[in-house]
Amino acid sequence: MAERTARVGQPYKLRFRVTDASSNAKLQPDDMQTLVFLAPGIWQQRDGATSLGDGVYEISFVPPEPGVYYIFFQCPSLESGSLS
């Protein structure tokens, strides 16, 4: 996975594609959710991802301080992941 640099206080956009692992087919669920957090859990943002079509989604966040950020994905309709 590639590392990217985001600037503190500046909006950061991340795009990702949802595909079926067995067929590589692009999926377009309506309930894609994300959790972005600053390790070790100092700050977090939960939000729905915006569909851009063709299985591509986008999220945006503003990093409040320097550090390592992790992003988790959940899609209840696909029974994948857990953000609880």
N, C-alpha and C positions, 0 to 999 in steps of 0.2 A: 504494500500500500504506500502511495506517495505521501510524503510530508509536505504540508503547505504552511506558509507563514501568513498569519493574520495580524493586523495592527490593532493595538489596544484603542478602544473608542471609535473604531471605524467599522462600518457594516461589512460583514463577510458573507458571501453567498457560496453555497455548496450545492452542486447538482449531482444527482445519482440516478441510475437506471435500475428498475425492478424487473428481474427476469426469473423464469422458471428454471431451476437448476438442472432438471432432467432433460428438458427440451430446448432450453435457451430462448423460449418464446418470451416476448415482452409482455409484462402484465400491467394493468391499469387499475389497481384497487382505489376505492374512494376514501379509504380510511387509513392512509399511511401516516404514521406518527413518528416523531423523533424526540430524543432527549439529548441535549448538549450539556455537558458539565465540565467544570474546571476541577481537575484533580487537586486535592483529595475530597471533592464534594463541596467545595467552598461556595460555588455558584452553579445554578442550573437553570435551564430553560426547556420547558416541554411545549411542543407545538405540533400542529398538523403540517405536513409537507404540501406544497403547492404543486399540482400536476401541470406539467408543461406539454403533455401529450406524448405518444409513442413510448410510454413506459418511463419517461424522464420526470423527475421531481426536483424541487428546489426548496432549500431552507435558507434562512437568513438569521444571523445573530450578530451582536456587537460584543466582542470580548471585553470584559470590564477590567482585566488586569493580565499581566504576562503569566504564562504557565502552559501546562499541557492540557488540552481539551480533548474529550472523548465524545463520540456521537454514537448513540444506539438507535436502532430502528425497530418499529413494531407495526404490524398490520393485522389487527384482529380477524379480518375476513379471510386471511390466508393462514391463520393460526400460527403466526411466526413471532418469535421474540416475546419479551415482556419488559415493560417499563415500570412496573410497580416496585 
